[in-house]
């Protein structure tokens, strides 16, 4: 007898089939049109039955010195569950030398023990000054098989110079360790401006030119690059024009819901400080270009890094912490814009790219039984948030679709509201 049956669902296996999903010992065991015996049965009522979502870009309990993001792994994971997210990938603190990596890994692992969903980490580099081969070997040994670099933030010693970036890209395919890149041209950025000038101080051209340079490097090295939080539709258009053959082969683009919903106009408003993040929101023209190029966006991360109003209420950008929340609403926001084409960007794509497939991102037999039941035709306003942050930029937005139920490893944890907390585990990615 099975432990759990989810019956009468529109089950996603790349395409949709009307079927029943049966779960045993925390794993997907069978998908069939037959009805079988199970201890607990849940009727999906012909709603979508989807793999649990993966957010490959969050910053829980991230310390900036004067500020720490308010969602820790406990509150952040609760908010994520409400959004159907059952797996996250956070980031280790930046390192300049390999001997810092173990300490940073253990520190983050200890913080993440509070998580109610499964988690993994990306290694993060600062101004790295050590042996790249040894770094890549150590990265794989820890099961953190992806490395993030910044092409900006030289003022805080976090920038990776072009020489090191090129070497990383040269080695990335050999070691099967993708290089995640925060792409902004450091020389074009001003870090201390009035809120109304935030986007002008980190202009669209700073991303576009940096990505153009990265494209040349990736093409020459046959490297594996993943551009985090892509903000400009022009960045995608230039890639399609110059190097269409390497899209989703050597270069992959992630973006975030806020770049599809808001423009830099908000920075001129009274509460523009609430929308500050890096890179910033772009013009309406760039936002529309990004929407038109959604098919070339490989995955959706939230860059979730939430703070309270009072932390953000400052006159200049140097005085406030950058970042907003988003895990709770990301899927429904993107589904409202693009419908079913968004599903792979939350499931199969990040699972395969980051070494989590087929245990995650799939409903195939043998996969971890992380399951979301989603009602696609329910219209409602976003009226509340379960983040610790005391504001949410998405409140009162009208959206299409609702997360009805969430199962983690076969256990029902959300039935319209959180009903159970289960311990998350660290996922080694090799």
C-alpha positions in Angstrom: 0.0 0.0 0.0 1.2 3.5 -0.8 1.7 6.2 1.8 0.1 9.0 -0.2 -2.1 9.3 -3.3 -2.7 12.5 -5.2 -5.6 11.7 -7.5 -7.4 13.4 -10.4 -4.6 15.8 -11.2 -3.2 17.3 -14.4 0.3 16.0 -13.8 3.3 17.7 -15.3 5.9 15.4 -16.9 7.2 17.9 -19.5 3.7 17.7 -20.9 0.5 17.3 -18.9 -1.4 14.1 -18.4 -4.5 13.4 -16.4 -3.3 10.9 -13.8 -2.8 9.9 -10.2 0.5 10.2 -8.4 1.4 7.7 -5.7 4.1 8.2 -3.1 6.0 5.8 -0.9 8.8 6.4 1.6 9.1 10.1 0.5 9.6 9.2 -3.2 7.4 9.3 -6.3 6.6 5.6 -6.8 4.0 5.5 -9.6 2.1 7.7 -12.0 -0.9 6.0 -13.4 -4.5 6.4 -14.5 -5.5 3.6 -12.2 -6.7 4.0 -8.7 -4.6 2.2 -6.0 -4.7 1.7 -2.3 -3.0 4.4 -0.1 -3.0 5.5 3.5 -3.9 9.1 2.7 -5.6 10.4 -0.5 -5.8 13.9 -1.7 -8.0 15.0 -4.6 -6.3 17.5 -6.9 -9.6 18.3 -8.6 -8.0 18.5 -12.0 -5.6 21.3 -10.9 -2.0 21.2 -11.9 0.3 18.8 -10.1 3.8 20.1 -10.4 7.3 19.3 -9.1 8.3 21.4 -6.1 9.9 24.6 -7.2 13.6 25.4 -7.0 14.9 28.9 -6.2 18.6 28.9 -7.2 19.3 32.4 -5.9 18.4 33.4 -2.3 20.3 35.3 0.5 18.9 34.3 3.8 20.5 35.8 7.0 23.1 37.6 4.8 25.3 40.0 6.8 26.4 43.3 5.3 28.2 44.6 8.3 25.7 47.2 9.6 22.8 45.1 8.3 21.7 41.5 8.2 18.8 40.4 5.9 15.8 39.8 8.2 14.7 36.5 6.8 16.8 33.7 8.3 16.6 30.1 7.1 13.5 29.5 9.3 11.4 32.4 8.2 12.7 32.4 4.7 11.9 28.7 4.2 8.4 29.2 5.6 7.8 32.1 3.1 9.2 29.9 0.4 6.8 27.0 1.2 3.9 29.4 0.7 5.3 30.0 -2.8 5.6 26.3 -3.6 9.4 26.4 -3.3 10.8 23.2 -1.7 14.5 23.7 -2.6 16.8 26.7 -2.4 20.4 27.4 -3.2 22.0 30.1 -1.0 25.5 31.5 -1.1 28.6 31.1 1.0 30.4 34.3 2.1 33.0 35.5 -0.3 36.5 34.0 -0.1 39.9 35.3 -1.3 41.9 32.1 -0.4 41.0 28.4 -0.4 41.7 28.0 3.3 38.6 30.2 4.0 36.2 27.8 2.3 35.7 25.2 5.0 35.0 27.8 7.7 32.5 29.6 5.5 30.8 26.4 4.5 30.4 25.2 8.1 29.1 28.7 9.2 26.4 28.7 6.5 25.5 25.0 7.1 25.0 25.8 10.7 22.7 28.7 9.9 20.7 26.6 7.4 19.9 23.9 9.9 16.8 26.0 10.7 15.4 25.5 7.2 12.2 23.6 6.7 13.0 23.0 3.0 16.1 21.4 1.4 19.0 23.6 0.5 22.4 23.8 -1.1 25.1 26.5 -1.6 27.1 28.3 -4.2 30.7 29.1 -3.5 31.3 32.8 -3.7 34.6 34.6 -4.5 35.8 37.9 -3.4 39.1 39.2 -4.8 40.4 35.7 -5.3 44.2 35.2 -5.1 44.7 31.4 -4.9 45.0 28.4 -7.1 42.0 27.9 -9.4 42.4 24.1 -9.9 42.5 23.6 -6.2 39.5 25.8 -5.7 37.5 23.8 -8.2 38.5 20.5 -6.7 37.6 21.7 -3.2 34.3 23.1 -4.5 33.3 19.7 -5.8 34.5 17.9 -2.7 32.1 20.0 -0.6 29.2 19.3 -3.0 28.9 23.0 -3.8 29.5 22.6 -7.5 29.0 26.2 -8.7 31.0 29.4 -8.1 29.7 32.9 -8.1 31.8 35.9 -9.0 31.2 39.7 -9.1 32.5 41.9 -11.9 31.8 44.9 -9.6 32.1 45.8 -5.9 35.8 46.6 -6.1 35.2 49.1 -3.2 34.4 46.2 -0.9 37.2 43.9 -2.4 34.6 41.5 -3.9 35.4 42.1 -7.6 36.9 39.3 -9.6 39.3 40.7 -12.2 39.1 39.7 -15.9 42.2 37.5 -15.8 40.8 35.3 -13.0 37.3 35.2 -14.6 38.9 34.1 -17.9 40.8 31.3 -16.1 37.6 30.2 -14.3 35.7 30.0 -17.6 38.6 28.0 -19.1 38.3 25.4 -16.4 34.6 25.4 -15.8 33.7 22.8 -18.5 36.6 20.5 -17.5 35.4 20.4 -13.9 31.7 20.8 -14.7 31.4 23.7 -12.3 29.4 26.6 -13.8 30.5 30.2 -13.1 27.7 32.4 -11.9 28.3 36.0 -12.7 26.9 39.2 -11.3 27.6 41.3 -14.5 28.0 45.0 -14.1 30.9 47.1 -15.5 32.6 48.4 -12.4 34.1 51.5 -14.0 30.6 52.8 -15.0 29.1 52.6 -11.5 28.6 55.2 -8.8 27.8 53.8 -5.3 26.7 56.9 -3.4 23.8 58.7 -5.0 20.3 59.9 -4.1 17.6 57.2 -4.4 16.1 58.9 -7.4 19.4 58.4 -9.2 19.9 54.8 -8.3 19.4 53.4 -11.8 21.3 56.1 -13.5 24.3 55.4 -11.3 24.3 51.7 -12.3 23.0 52.2 -15.9 21.8 49.5 -18.2 24.8 49.9 -20.4 27.0 48.7 -17.5 25.2 45.3 -17.7 25.0 45.2 -21.5 28.7 45.9 -22.0 29.8 43.5 -19.3 27.7 40.7 -20.7 29.1 41.4 -24.2 32.6 40.9 -22.8 31.6 37.8 -21.0 30.1 36.4 -24.2 33.4 36.7 -26.0 35.2 35.0 -23.1 32.7 32.2 -23.0 32.8 31.7 -26.7 36.6 31.5 -26.7 36.9 29.2 -23.7 33.9 26.9 -24.3 33.2 27.7 -20.6 29.9 27.4 -18.7 28.5 30.8 -17.5 25.3 31.6 -15.8 24.3 35.3 -15.6 22.4 36.0 -12.4 19.5 38.5 -12.1 19.6 39.7 -15.7 17.8 43.0 -15.9 18.0 44.2 -19.5 16.1 42.8 -22.5 18.9 44.3 -24.6 21.4 41.9 -22.9 19.4 39.0 -24.3 19.0 40.6 -27.7 22.7 41.2 -28.1 23.4 37.6 -27.1 20.9 36.3 -29.7 22.4 38.6 -32.3 26.1 37.8 -31.6 26.2 34.2 -30.2 22.8 32.5 -30.6 24.5 29.1 -30.8 25.8 29.2 -27.2 22.5 30.2 -25.5 21.6 27.5 -23.0 24.7 25.6 -24.1 27.5 27.8 -22.7 25.7 30.8 -21.4 22.5 30.7 -19.4 20.4 33.7 -18.2 18.5 33.9 -14.9 16.2 36.8 -14.1 13.9 37.8 -11.2 10.2 38.7 -11.1 10.8 42.3 -10.0 12.5 43.1 -13.3 9.4 42.0 -15.2 7.0 44.0 -13.0 8.6 47.3 -12.0 10.5 50.0 -13.7 13.0 52.7 -12.6 10.1 55.1 -12.3 9.6 54.0 -8.8 12.9 55.5 -7.6 11.4 59.0 -8.2 8.5 58.2 -5.8 8.3 59.0 -2.1 9.0 55.3 -1.1 11.4 54.5 -3.9 13.9 53.3 -1.3 11.8 50.2 -0.8 12.6 49.1 -4.3 16.4 49.3 -4.1 18.4 46.3 -5.2 21.5 45.7 -7.3 21.3 45.7 -10.2 18.5 48.2 -10.2 15.1 48.2 -11.9 15.4 49.3 -15.5 13.4 51.5 -17.9 9.9 50.5 -19.1 11.5 49.8 -22.5 14.1 47.4 -21.1 11.3 45.7 -19.0 9.2 45.2 -22.1 12.2 43.8 -24.0 12.9 41.4 -21.1 9.3 40.2 -21.3 9.5 39.7 -25.0 12.7 37.5 -24.5 11.2 35.3 -21.8 11.9 32.2 -23.9 15.6 32.9 -23.6 15.5 33.2 -19.8 16.6 29.8 -18.5 15.6 30.1 -14.9 13.9 32.4 -12.4 15.6 33.2 -9.1 14.3 35.7 -6.6 17.6 37.2 -5.2 15.5 37.2 -2.0 17.3 39.5 0.5 14.7 41.2 2.6 14.9 44.1 5.0 12.6 46.2 7.1 11.3 49.6 6.0 13.3 51.4 8.6 16.5 49.8 7.3 15.8 51.0 3.8 14.4 54.5 4.6 17.6 56.5 3.8 18.3 59.3 1.4 21.4 57.9 -0.4 22.2 54.4 -1.6 25.4 54.0 0.5 23.4 54.2 3.7 20.9 51.4 3.0 21.1 47.7 2.4 20.3 46.5 -1.1 17.7 43.8 -1.7 14.0 42.9 -1.5 12.0 39.7 -0.7 10.3 37.5 -3.3 10.2 33.8 -2.6 6.6 33.7 -1.6 5.2 35.2 -4.8 7.7 34.4 -7.5 5.9 31.5 -9.3 2.4 33.0 -9.2 3.8 36.3 -10.5 5.6 34.7 -13.4 2.7 32.4 -14.2 0.4 35.4 -14.3 2.5 36.8 -17.1 3.6 33.8 -19.1 1.4 30.8 -18.1 2.7 27.2 -18.4 5.9 28.1 -20.3 7.3 29.3 -16.9 7.1 25.8 -15.2 10.5 24.4 -16.5 12.2 27.6 -15.4 11.3 26.8 -11.8 11.8 23.0 -12.0 13.6 21.0 -14.6 16.0 23.7 -15.8 17.6 24.6 -12.4 17.5 21.0 -11.3 19.5 19.8 -14.3 21.8 22.7 -14.4 22.7 22.6 -10.7 23.1 18.9 -10.3 19.8 18.2 -8.5 18.0 16.2 -11.2 16.3 13.7 -11.2 15.8 13.8 -7.5 14.5 17.4 -7.8 12.6 19.2 -10.5 10.7 16.1 -11.6 7.8 13.9 -10.8 9.4 10.8 -12.4 9.3 7.6 -10.3 12.2 7.7 -7.9 12.3 11.5 -7.5 11.9 13.1 -4.1 8.2 13.6 -3.6 8.2 17.4 -3.5 4.8 18.2 -5.1 2.8 21.4 -5.6 -0.9 21.4 -6.4 -1.6 24.7 -8.2 -5.0 26.1 -9.2 -4.3 27.9 -12.5 -7.5 29.8 -13.0 -8.0 31.4 -9.6 -7.8 35.1 -9.6 -6.9 36.9 -6.4 -5.0 39.8 -4.8 -1.8 39.2 -2.9 -2.9 40.3 0.5 -0.2 39.0 2.9 3.3 37.9 3.3 5.0 35.4 5.6 8.4 37.0 5.5 9.8 38.6 8.6 10.2 41.8 6.6 7.5 44.5 7.5 6.8 45.4 3.9 6.2 43.6 0.6 6.4 45.3 -2.8 3.9 42.8 -4.3 1.0 43.4 -1.8 -2.3 44.2 -3.5 -1.2 43.0 -6.9 -3.8 41.0 -8.9 -2.4 37.6 -9.9 -3.7 34.5 -11.7 -3.3 31.2 -9.9 -2.9 29.9 -6.4 -0.7 27.4 -4.5 -3.2 25.0 -3.0 -1.1 22.3 -1.4 2.7 21.6 -1.0 4.2 18.3 -0.2 7.8 18.0 0.9 9.2 14.5 0.7 5.7 13.1 0.5 4.5 15.0 3.7 1.7 17.6 3.3 3.3 20.8 4.7 0.9 23.4 3.3 -2.8 23.1 2.8 -3.7 26.7 1.9 -1.8 27.5 5.2 1.2 26.0 6.8 0.2 22.9 8.7 3.5 21.1 9.3 7.2 21.8 9.6 9.7 19.3 8.4 13.5 19.5 8.7 15.3 20.5 5.5 18.5 18.8 4.5 21.7 19.8 2.8 21.9 18.6 -0.9 25.4 17.7 -2.2 25.7 18.7 -5.9 28.5 16.9 -7.7 
